[in-house]
Amino acid sequence: TSVTVNVAKATPDADVNTVNIDAGTALNNNQLTGTATLIVGDHLVTVPGTFTYTTADGSVLGVGKYTETVTFTPSDTTDFDTVTTTVTVKVSKH
């Protein structure tokens, strides 16, 4: 007897820290920090990967508070899904 087991990719929860920049500063993926996690059994596991602005990288925003779209790409794309989320960008005067 044989059994086929289909295992789907896991989808992590991505949480991006607020970005605080001065007016005139272009958005840059290096500004993004956060975590992507997944509960496996009873354990919280961190999923390694990178955060990137989905459409705004290189944009210069005026003073204010913005919501920008961010993509988390896991280092292991075989076992984990890419996730899209948002980040708050606060732009202040110098």
C-alpha positions as CSV (number, residue, x, y, z in Angstrom):
1,T,0.0,0.0,0.0
2,S,1.2,3.5,-0.7
3,V,0.0,6.9,0.5
4,T,0.5,10.2,-1.2
5,V,1.1,13.1,1.1
6,N,0.8,16.6,-0.3
7,V,2.4,19.3,1.8
8,A,1.6,22.9,1.0
9,K,3.9,25.8,1.5
10,A,3.6,27.5,4.9
11,T,2.5,31.2,5.0
12,P,4.4,33.2,7.6
13,D,3.0,36.2,9.4
14,A,5.1,39.3,8.5
15,D,5.3,42.3,10.8
16,V,7.3,45.3,9.6
17,N,8.5,48.1,11.9
18,T,7.5,51.7,11.3
19,V,10.0,53.6,9.1
20,N,10.9,57.1,10.3
21,I,12.8,59.2,7.8
22,D,13.6,62.9,7.2
23,A,11.9,64.8,4.4
24,G,13.9,64.5,1.2
25,T,15.1,61.0,2.0
26,A,14.3,58.4,-0.8
27,L,12.7,55.2,0.3
28,N,15.2,52.4,0.4
29,N,14.7,48.7,1.1
30,N,17.5,49.0,3.8
31,Q,15.1,51.0,5.9
32,L,12.8,48.0,6.3
33,T,13.1,45.9,9.4
34,G,10.7,43.4,10.9
35,T,10.0,39.7,11.5
36,A,8.3,36.9,9.7
37,T,7.1,34.1,12.0
38,L,5.2,30.9,12.0
39,I,3.8,28.7,14.7
40,V,5.1,25.1,14.3
41,G,3.5,22.8,16.9
42,D,3.7,24.9,20.0
43,H,6.8,26.9,19.0
44,L,7.1,30.3,17.4
45,V,9.7,30.0,14.5
46,T,11.3,32.9,12.8
47,V,11.4,32.6,9.0
48,P,14.5,34.2,7.5
49,G,14.1,36.4,4.4
50,T,14.0,40.0,3.1
51,F,11.6,42.9,3.1
52,T,11.3,45.1,0.0
53,Y,9.1,48.0,-0.9
54,T,6.7,46.6,-3.5
55,T,6.3,49.8,-5.6
56,A,7.8,52.7,-3.7
57,D,11.5,52.0,-3.5
58,G,13.3,55.2,-4.6
59,S,10.3,57.4,-4.1
60,V,10.7,60.7,-2.1
61,L,7.7,61.5,0.0
62,G,6.6,64.8,1.5
63,V,6.2,65.4,5.2
64,G,3.5,63.2,6.6
65,K,2.4,59.6,7.4
66,Y,2.1,57.1,4.6
67,T,1.1,53.4,4.2
68,E,3.4,51.6,1.7
69,T,3.1,48.1,0.5
70,V,6.0,45.7,1.4
71,T,6.8,42.2,0.2
72,F,8.5,39.6,2.4
73,T,10.4,37.1,0.4
74,P,11.5,34.1,2.5
75,S,15.0,32.7,2.0
76,D,13.4,29.3,1.5
77,T,10.8,29.8,-1.2
78,T,10.3,26.0,-1.6
79,D,8.7,25.7,1.8
80,F,7.4,29.2,2.5
81,D,5.1,31.6,0.7
82,T,6.0,35.2,-0.2
83,V,3.8,37.5,1.8
84,T,2.6,41.1,1.0
85,T,1.9,43.4,3.9
86,T,2.1,47.2,4.6
87,V,4.4,49.5,6.6
88,T,3.8,52.9,8.0
89,V,6.3,55.5,6.8
90,K,6.6,58.7,8.8
91,V,8.4,61.5,7.1
92,S,9.4,64.5,9.3
93,K,11.0,67.8,8.7
94,H,14.8,67.9,9.1
